Amino acid sequence: MISGLFGKKPPSDGGGDNGGGPSFQPDKAGKFFDHAKVAQESERYEYAMGLWLRGLQQDPRMVSGVEGYVKSATDFLNSPDGARRVSKDTRNAVSGSGDVNKFLNALYEWSMSVDDRTSGASWAVKATEAVAKIGAGDVGKWVAEAAYAACRKDPKAKKDNYVRLMKAADSMGLAEIAVNSGEEARRLDPADGQLGNEVKMLAAKATMQKGGYEKTGQEGGFRQNIRDSSKQQALEEAGRISKTEDVKDRVLANAEAELALRPEDLPTLSRVVQALRERGKAADEERAHSLLMATYERTKIYKFKQDAGEIRIRQSQRRVREARRMLESAADDPIAKSVFETEQRALLELEVEELKQNVENYPTDMRWRYELGRRYFDLAQYEEAIGQFQEAQNDPRVRAKTLHMLGLSFLRCDLADESIETFRRALESTDLTPEDQRDIKYDLCCALQVVGETRRDLAAAEEAEKIASQILIQAIGYKDIKARRDSLKKLVAELRAK
């Protein structure tokens, strides 16, 4: 239990969030958390989510409660029930007013935004702003760090998100996160002089905090920080996003030294593997792979074997890139072409083997089946691809693109009717971008053209011509659409003349 943080003591009565300020009841929170753990262990993930949230309403300062909720939410989304999202009762658990409920509502929306990094980043910032108002201690730091990571992953990074995160982190005394967020905002808008001055002030404050100048003369002040300076330097260097080669060497040496003292400590091993991968030498990758596989054999935790497989995949991807560059510089060289094709196929076959193991170990996560189906398709193993796509098609996270690929696989197997029906189902998806719609319509057009040509079916040919004409109007340079529309026009004229 976390208590007494920021000088606040848990109240002896009250509870939850009444809109007039937080009133924490850790004992009540603990009871909800105990029930949530039982529900999680029995795989009643949505019920567990509601229990974690109700516990956090009583006391939102417990990191274990937030981590428990995130675990249950993740398992729920990866379960068959995840396709329907949560019930109204669970959703309404955090629909009240007040800062605590605002934080929990943002936490909920953030956890549900797994397929939309831009939305997830916005909700992460809202969660940080809300948690900053309730004196949640370690939870505030947990949320702010995760929010910064979410913003970094946002493909449409927004200055405003970073500025808001900077201010929220600063209000919680999280100087490093505040400065890093401010620097990212400056990177997006270097002309904002006022923001630049704010970041400089925050950086100065962070330096004062790190140096312990504000505590000079106190126990744990400047002299204590001097004694801990070597350790602090190691921590700072390990946390840098951009590292020099010397720093990478020191980070790895420090991590290896820790591992020698605690050879079975999994977090320490993970730091060694990360340091090896960051330095990136050939011998480093082999060392990382050996460590991961040895740990998998010892613990039987599949994630270590999965990470080892990713190292092999990246090595194969590099060989493909090198072969492609060689082919681009000698396009008419049959040896260069053969090398590229061989390396490309080797990569696909390696990915198939790794993805098959992912499917086996994460049977409810249909995204792995979709990815496996894609690799089978690229290897021209269309029936195997169909099997994977048929399994994955009911997962809303991959439904549209799965149906698209399933339709293409049917078409490659000369199953035109099944292909047409599947493309039509794909077009019914509500989350398609205009580009997605155009791609699916084009492939539907191709399937209809096959039916028109092979069966001399006028209706199919006419529909294909109409679709081709629509695409032509929108994008005349799209693939071979002009030539295809002309051939379809000719086909329709022939069939009408019969």
Phi, psi and omega in degrees: 000137178259124180216161176070015181285147181055029176077008180259138178253146178299135180289159181273346177215188186085208177150153177064214183225112185262008179091346181252016181123154185288141176224101193270142177228085185299327180296315178295320179300316181300323179295317177298318181296322178299317178293324180296320179297319178297316179296320179297315181295332178269011176064027172265074193293318181293319178299319178298319178304313180298321180292317176302316182295319179293325175295318179293334174297324180285323178204100184277010185269003187262112179301323180300326178292317179294314180296322177297317178298314181300319178298314180295319180296318179296315179295325178297313181295331179274356180269167177302329180290342183297340180295334183260357183064182189279162179284167180296326180297315178295317180298322183285351179300335182237032184264002182283181180268178178097160186294323180296313179293327175297319177296313183291325176296317178295320177299317178299309182298322178299314182293335180272355185263040185294334183259004181225092185294330179292313177296319179301318180296319180296316179292326178298317178295318178299321178297320180294317178299319181289317183292334179294338184271351189246007177061053187266009172057237184299330177296321178300317178294317179303312183293316182297317179296316179293325179294319178299317178296321180295319178295323179295330181273351182291118180292344179241057186307137183243133177302316184301320179299316181293322180295315179296320178295320177302313183291321179294317180295320179297322181293338178264004180076021181264077191298318184295316179294321179299313181295314180299319178295318178297321178296321178294321177296319177297322179298324180282335179216076184294346182277353182279094183293322180297317178297320179301318179293321178298318181294322178298320178296318179295320179297320178296318178298317180297320179297318178298317181294315181295322182283344180074020182297328182291345182246017181305131182091348178260157175296133183084011181272220189300315183297323178295320179294325176298318180295330182264011190297323181296315178295318180298319179298319180297318180295317181296317181296320179295330183273353181293141178284318179249122184237143172284169180297321178298318179295318178301319179297317182291319179300315179296316181298318179296318180293319179297321179296319177295319181294325178297327179281327182229072188296342181252008179279114188293317177300321179295317177300319179298324178293322178296315180298317179298317180295321177296317181291325179292320178291320164076016176285159182302316180294328178296317180297320179293321177296316179298316180299316180297316178299315181296316181292320178296322179291322177298315180298327182281320188257338186062024174275114189297330183305326180292320178292323178297316179295323177296319178297324179295327176297314179298322179295316179297323177297318179293321178298322177296320179295324178295316180297318178296319179294324179294316178299321178296319179293320180296329179275348179214067188300332183265004182276114182296331179291317179298319178296317180295319179297315180299312181298320179296314181293322180296316179293321179299320177297313180299317180294322177295316179298322178301313181296318179292318181292326176299321178290324176297317178300318181294322184271339177233068189294339182266353180267099185289348179294328177293322178295320177300313181297321178296318177300320178299318180293320176299319179298315181295336177271005181064024175262074194290323180293320176297321178297317180302316180301318180290318181294324179295326177289323188272348192294340182268000177275116185299338182289335182230012188301308186298310182289333176292315179297323177300311180291327177296318177298318178297321180295318176300318182297320179292340178265014181061034176250071189295319181298315179295324178296314181299314180298320182290320176298322179295320177296321179297321181290346177281350181296142185269352185252024181280139171279163176303325178293319177300314180300317181296318180297316181292319179298322178298315181291326173297319177302316180297318180294318178295323178297321177301314179296317180299319183284316186281327182253000183055046185265109184295316183299317179295319180294320180295317179295320179297317179297320180297316179296317180299320179295320179297317180294320180299320180297323183279322186206091185294337181268007184286119177044230181253032192298325181294313179294323180292319179297321179295317180293326178290322178298319178294319179298315180299318179298319179296315183291326178289334182279351184295000000 
